[in-house]
Amino acid sequence: DYDVLIIGSGAAGLSLALRLPPETRIAVVSKRELAEGNTLYAQGGISAVLDEADSTESHIQDTLRAGADLCDEEVVKLVVENGPQNIRWLLNQGVEFTQQPQTGSSGYHLTREGGHSHRRVIHAADATGRVVELSLEDRARQQSNITLLEHHIAIDLICTPRDKGKQARRCYGAYLLDLKKDRVKSIGAHSVVLATGGSNKVYLYTSNPDVATGDGIAMGWRAGCRIANMEFIQFHPTCLYHPNAKSFLVTEAVRGEGGILVLPDGKRFMDAYDERGELAPRDIVARAIDNEMKLHGLDCVYLDISHRDADFIRAHFPTIYAKCMELGIDITREPIPVVPAAHYTCGGIWTDRKARTDIEGLYAVGETAYTGLHGANRMASNSLLECLVFSELAAEDIAGKLQQAENALPPLPHWDESRVTDSDEAVVVAHNWDELRRFMWDYVGIVRRNKRLARARRRINLLQHEIREYYSNFRVTNDLLELRNLADVAELIILSAMRRRESRGLHFNRDYPWQDENQRQPTILIPDNYVASDINRK
């Protein structure tokens, strides 16, 4: 038993753990090594108002504009106003950002990315996520009150039964599969936090690592949490296109520093789609690339920054430079082949402004959560900012609840494996995994149609039936649990996309190519076992 169980070890999970009082007994769960997750691979940076030439109001308005009128304005204000203090907190944790005083009053080099009207993205060269993640991991390993459960995958939340009197459920822990010992544990906690990141492995092509299988979103849905805005999946416009470059992202900062998108003949095309050109929001750039590839029958387009000084390129983008050189591409002399790929889940588990979900004692932070910040499209580098701000807000609320906690945790039910056997048909899981990701890419991708969505729904219904039957008869494995979660998330994306009968932000449907002001509200899915709680709702 612990005071707090945090499922997920990225920027959201680790920063929350480090912000809780030192006497708090904390367990942090990670599916692989502690650092493995989306945070580690984030290149761009963190947006915050740090320069005198910038303003809080400008950051707010840029975020609202990028979110296509679907952001919660109060949440945007809350996050932006808390940005600078969270950057200072990271500095105190030992994070070293790139310095270049002559570029402004902050003392740090600030870059500009799509949707931003000012330079406000603080970064550590082109490996910001890695520097942040490893700094937080180092701090966490030094804390005696934090137990690190690496190589454990959460199966499901442990909650009180649904009350006939419609009383809200309460979460008391989770079942975890120890991947090294191959056994299931029941872990109890007064507060449980879902910080498992996004779900973009649901698509065939993604910038995300293999662990991004939507575990927290799926577990929250099965437990009875509302889910919002899952139709808004952000496809990053520029992932490296090369057979030996799995999931390698080319940061938007390359375009922020003058990189241009061109066809194989060197012709620019972004100005024909948006007056902001390469610095238009990601949804516009991704659709433009997708359209050019289909129009000309291309496998990729090209991102060219070779017109900038070679020393500047190597200094600002050392990770990208080194990776491309490994593959025989010298970005100081030639363009980078790129394609769009699923990158960020803008929707997730519905939370209030303290990161609380519909279930008492259960919180969600980071990409797992829907806070209202991103609306219909996430503006570049607002995601790590959201992780930091809401982990701080959640930590404050959890600490206050722990001070009031008097009762011991109830006895937790043990995991029952008495009626299952070891699988003799693991190929079924592999086949279903592959089929799921392929039809989601084909039918529920960057551009959608009603007919494609209907096909996707029929396929997911059949797959879920097969997965439930398999799950009921065989012992759980990592691959089976991830497939189960991906299937649940795929259904949520499909249902949300079918409900939104317009095109807005990241959701583009050719059958409804217009934006409808009557649909200017989030898409909220309510599970059958949902019971409204008494948490003060926004």
TAURMO-V140354 format. One record per residue. N is the residue number from 1. SS is DSSP state (A for helix, B for strand, O for the rest). PHI is phi as a letter, one per 30 degrees, with the letter a starting at -180 (999 if undefined). D_LAST is the distance of its C-alpha to the last C-alpha in Angstrom with 1 decimal. Layout:
N:SS:PHI:D_LAST
N:SS:PHI:D_LAST
This chain:
1:O:999:31.9
2:B:b:29.6
3:B:d:26.8
4:B:b:24.7
5:B:c:25.4
6:B:c:24.3
7:B:c:25.1
8:O:k:25.8
9:O:b:27.7
10:O:d:26.6
11:A:e:25.1
12:A:d:21.7
13:A:d:23.5
14:A:d:26.3
15:A:d:24.4
16:A:d:22.2
17:A:e:25.4
18:A:d:27.1
19:A:c:24.4
20:O:d:24.5
21:O:e:27.1
22:O:d:30.6
23:O:d:31.4
24:O:d:28.6
25:O:d:30.3
26:B:b:28.6
27:B:c:29.6
28:B:c:28.8
29:B:c:29.7
30:B:b:31.1
31:O:d:32.7
32:O:b:35.5
33:O:d:36.4
34:O:e:33.6
35:O:d:33.3
36:O:d:33.5
37:O:l:30.3
38:A:d:28.6
39:A:e:28.3
40:A:e:32.1
41:A:c:32.8
42:O:d:30.4
43:O:c:32.8
44:O:e:31.1
45:O:l:29.2
46:B:b:26.0
47:B:d:24.8
48:O:a:24.3
49:O:d:25.6
50:O:b:28.8
51:O:c:31.4
52:O:d:32.3
53:O:d:32.7
54:O:c:29.0
55:O:a:25.9
56:A:e:22.2
57:A:d:21.7
58:A:d:24.0
59:A:d:22.1
60:A:d:18.8
61:A:d:20.7
62:A:d:22.5
63:A:d:19.4
64:A:d:17.9
65:A:d:21.3
66:A:d:21.9
67:O:d:18.6
68:O:h:20.1
69:O:i:17.4
70:O:b:14.9
71:O:d:13.1
72:O:d:9.6
73:A:e:11.5
74:A:d:9.5
75:A:d:9.6
76:A:e:13.2
77:A:d:14.0
78:A:e:12.9
79:A:d:15.0
80:A:d:17.9
81:A:d:18.3
82:O:c:18.6
83:A:d:21.1
84:A:e:24.3
85:A:d:23.9
86:A:d:23.3
87:A:d:26.4
88:A:d:28.3
89:A:d:27.2
90:A:d:28.6
91:A:e:31.8
92:A:d:32.1
93:O:d:31.9
94:O:j:34.9
95:O:d:33.5
96:O:c:36.1
97:O:c:35.0
98:O:d:37.5
99:B:c:39.0
100:O:a:40.6
101:A:e:40.6
102:A:d:42.3
103:A:d:39.4
104:O:l:37.3
105:O:d:36.3
106:O:d:34.2
107:O:i:37.3
108:B:b:35.9
109:O:d:36.5
110:B:c:33.4
111:B:c:33.5
112:O:b:31.8
113:O:b:30.4
114:O:e:29.3
115:O:j:26.7
116:O:d:27.2
117:O:c:29.0
118:O:b:30.2
119:O:d:31.6
120:O:b:28.7
121:B:c:29.0
122:B:d:30.5
123:O:a:32.5
124:O:c:35.2
125:O:h:37.7
126:O:c:36.5
127:O:b:35.5
128:A:e:32.4
129:A:e:30.8
130:A:d:34.0
131:A:d:34.4
132:A:d:30.9
133:A:d:31.1
134:A:d:34.6
135:A:d:33.9
136:A:d:31.0
137:A:d:33.2
138:A:e:36.0
139:A:d:33.9
140:A:d:32.6
141:A:d:36.1
142:A:d:37.2
143:O:d:34.8
144:O:d:36.5
145:O:d:33.4
146:B:c:32.1
147:B:c:33.7
148:B:c:33.7
149:B:c:34.1
150:B:d:35.3
151:O:h:36.5
152:B:b:34.2
153:B:c:32.0
154:B:d:29.2
155:B:c:30.0
156:B:a:27.3
157:B:d:24.9
158:B:c:26.3
159:B:b:24.1
160:O:d:25.0
161:O:d:26.2
162:O:d:24.0
163:O:d:24.4
164:O:d:26.1
165:O:d:24.2
166:O:i:20.9
167:O:d:19.9
168:O:d:17.6
169:O:d:19.7
170:B:b:20.3
171:B:c:21.5
172:B:b:24.7
173:B:l:26.1
174:B:a:27.5
175:B:d:30.8
176:B:b:32.3
177:B:c:35.4
178:B:d:37.7
179:O:d:39.1
180:O:d:42.2
181:O:c:43.2
182:O:h:42.0
183:B:b:40.5
184:B:c:37.2
185:B:c:35.7
186:B:c:33.2
187:B:c:31.0
188:B:c:29.0
189:B:a:26.3
190:B:d:24.0
191:B:b:21.2
192:B:b:21.3
193:B:b:19.9
194:B:c:20.2
195:O:b:21.3
196:O:d:23.8
197:O:i:23.2
198:O:c:23.4
199:O:b:25.5
200:A:d:27.9
201:A:d:31.1
202:A:d:30.3
203:O:c:32.2
204:O:d:35.9
205:O:c:35.6
206:B:b:33.0
207:O:d:32.8
208:O:d:31.2
209:O:d:33.3
210:O:d:34.2
211:O:d:31.6
212:O:d:28.6
213:O:c:28.6
214:O:i:24.9
215:A:e:25.5
216:A:d:22.1
217:A:d:20.4
218:A:d:23.2
219:A:d:23.1
220:A:d:19.4
221:A:d:20.0
222:A:d:23.1
223:A:d:21.4
224:O:j:18.8
225:O:d:15.7
226:O:d:14.0
227:B:b:15.1
228:B:b:14.0
229:O:h:16.3
230:O:d:19.4
231:O:d:21.7
232:O:c:21.1
233:B:c:23.8
234:B:d:25.1
235:B:c:28.9
236:B:d:30.4
237:B:d:33.3
238:B:b:35.8
239:B:c:36.8
240:B:d:40.4
241:O:c:42.6
242:O:a:45.3
243:O:d:46.5
244:O:c:46.4
245:O:b:43.0
246:O:d:40.5
247:O:h:36.9
248:O:c:37.8
249:B:d:35.4
250:O:c:36.8
251:O:e:34.2
252:O:d:32.9
253:A:d:34.3
254:A:d:37.7
255:A:d:36.8
256:A:d:35.3
257:O:c:38.7
258:O:j:40.6
259:O:d:40.8
260:B:c:41.5
261:B:c:41.2
262:B:b:44.5
263:O:d:46.4
264:O:e:49.4
265:O:d:51.6
266:O:i:49.6
267:O:d:48.1
268:B:d:44.6
269:O:b:42.3
270:A:d:38.8
271:A:d:39.7
272:A:d:40.3
273:O:c:36.7
274:O:a:34.8
275:O:d:36.0
276:O:d:34.2
277:A:h:36.5
278:A:d:35.9
279:A:c:32.9
280:O:d:30.9
281:O:e:27.6
282:A:d:28.3
283:A:d:27.7
284:A:d:30.3
285:A:d:32.8
286:A:d:32.5
287:A:d:33.1
288:A:d:36.0
289:A:d:37.6
290:A:e:37.2
291:A:d:38.8
292:A:d:41.7
293:A:d:42.4
294:A:d:42.7
295:A:d:44.6
296:A:c:47.2
297:O:i:47.2
298:O:c:46.2
299:O:d:45.2
300:O:a:43.4
301:B:c:43.2
302:B:b:43.9
303:B:c:42.1
304:B:c:44.7
305:O:b:44.5
306:O:d:48.2
307:O:d:48.8
308:O:d:47.2
309:O:e:49.4
310:A:d:50.1
311:A:d:49.5
312:A:d:46.1
313:A:d:45.1
314:A:d:46.3
315:A:d:44.7
316:A:d:41.2
317:O:b:41.1
318:A:d:43.3
319:A:d:41.5
320:A:d:41.6
321:A:e:45.2
322:A:d:46.4
323:A:d:44.9
324:A:d:46.3
325:A:d:49.7
326:A:e:49.8
327:O:c:49.6
328:O:i:52.2
329:O:c:50.0
330:O:c:50.6
331:O:d:47.6
332:O:d:49.5
333:O:b:52.0
334:O:b:50.3
335:O:d:47.0
336:B:c:44.6
337:B:d:44.2
338:B:b:40.6
339:B:b:38.5
340:B:d:34.8
341:B:a:33.1
342:B:e:29.8
343:B:b:28.0
344:B:b:24.2
345:B:c:21.6
346:O:d:18.5
347:O:c:16.6
348:B:l:16.3
349:B:d:14.5
350:B:d:10.8
351:O:b:9.1
352:O:c:6.3
353:O:d:7.4
354:O:b:10.3
355:O:i:11.5
356:B:d:11.2
357:O:c:11.9
358:O:d:12.3
359:O:c:15.6
360:B:e:16.2
361:O:i:17.9
362:B:c:17.1
363:B:b:15.4
364:B:b:15.7
365:O:b:16.5
366:A:i:18.4
367:A:d:19.4
368:A:d:18.6
369:B:c:14.8
370:B:c:12.6
371:O:c:10.2
372:O:j:10.3
373:O:d:13.0
374:O:d:15.9
375:O:i:15.2
376:O:d:18.5
377:O:a:20.6
378:O:d:20.5
379:O:d:22.4
380:O:e:25.2
381:O:i:24.8
382:O:d:21.0
383:A:d:20.8
384:A:d:22.6
385:A:d:20.6
386:A:d:17.3
387:A:e:19.2
388:A:d:20.3
389:A:d:17.2
390:A:d:15.0
391:A:d:18.1
392:A:d:18.4
393:A:d:14.9
394:A:d:15.5
395:A:e:19.0
396:A:d:18.0
397:A:d:15.8
398:A:d:18.6
399:A:d:21.3
400:A:d:19.9
401:A:d:19.8
402:A:d:23.3
403:A:d:24.7
404:A:c:23.7
405:O:d:25.0
406:O:c:28.2
407:O:d:28.9
408:O:d:30.7
409:O:d:29.4
410:O:d:30.8
411:O:e:33.6
412:O:c:32.4
413:O:d:34.0
414:O:d:36.4
415:O:d:36.5
416:O:c:39.0
417:O:c:41.4
418:O:d:44.2
419:O:c:44.1
420:O:b:43.7
421:B:b:46.2
422:O:d:46.4
423:O:d:45.9
424:O:c:49.1
425:O:b:47.4
426:A:d:45.1
427:A:d:45.9
428:A:d:43.6
429:A:d:40.5
430:A:d:41.8
431:A:d:42.5
432:A:d:39.2
433:A:e:37.3
434:A:d:39.4
435:A:d:39.1
436:A:e:35.3
437:A:d:34.9
438:A:d:37.5
439:A:d:36.2
440:A:d:32.6
441:A:d:34.2
442:A:d:36.4
443:A:c:34.1
444:O:b:30.5
445:O:c:31.2
446:O:d:30.9
447:O:b:32.1
448:B:b:31.5
449:O:b:33.0
450:A:e:32.5
451:A:d:35.7
452:A:d:34.8
453:A:d:31.5
454:A:d:33.3
455:A:d:35.9
456:A:d:33.3
457:A:d:31.7
458:A:d:35.2
459:A:d:36.0
460:A:d:32.9
461:A:d:33.5
462:A:d:37.0
463:A:d:36.2
464:A:d:33.6
465:A:d:36.2
466:A:d:38.7
467:A:d:36.3
468:A:d:35.4
469:A:d:39.1
470:A:d:39.9
471:A:d:37.2
472:A:d:38.6
473:A:c:42.1
474:B:b:42.2
475:O:d:41.2
476:O:d:38.1
477:O:b:38.7
478:A:e:36.6
479:A:d:37.3
480:A:d:36.5
481:A:d:33.1
482:A:d:32.2
483:A:d:33.5
484:A:e:31.5
485:A:d:28.2
486:A:d:29.1
487:A:d:29.9
488:A:d:26.6
489:A:d:24.8
490:A:e:27.3
491:A:d:26.5
492:A:d:22.7
493:A:d:23.7
494:A:d:26.2
495:A:d:24.1
496:A:d:21.3
497:A:d:24.1
498:A:d:25.7
499:A:d:22.7
500:O:d:22.2
501:O:c:25.2
502:O:a:25.3
503:O:c:25.8
504:B:a:23.1
505:O:h:23.0
506:O:d:24.2
507:B:c:24.7
508:O:b:28.0
509:B:c:29.7
510:A:d:33.1
511:A:d:32.9
512:A:b:30.0
513:O:d:30.7
514:O:c:28.8
515:O:c:25.2
516:O:c:23.8
517:A:d:21.3
518:A:d:20.6
519:A:c:19.0
520:O:d:16.7
521:O:a:13.6
522:O:d:13.1
523:O:d:15.5
524:B:c:14.1
525:B:c:16.9
526:O:c:16.8
527:O:d:19.7
528:O:d:22.3
529:O:c:21.6
530:O:d:17.8
531:O:b:16.9
532:O:d:13.5
533:O:c:12.9
534:O:c:12.0
535:O:d:9.5
536:O:d:6.8
537:O:c:3.8
538:O:d:0.0
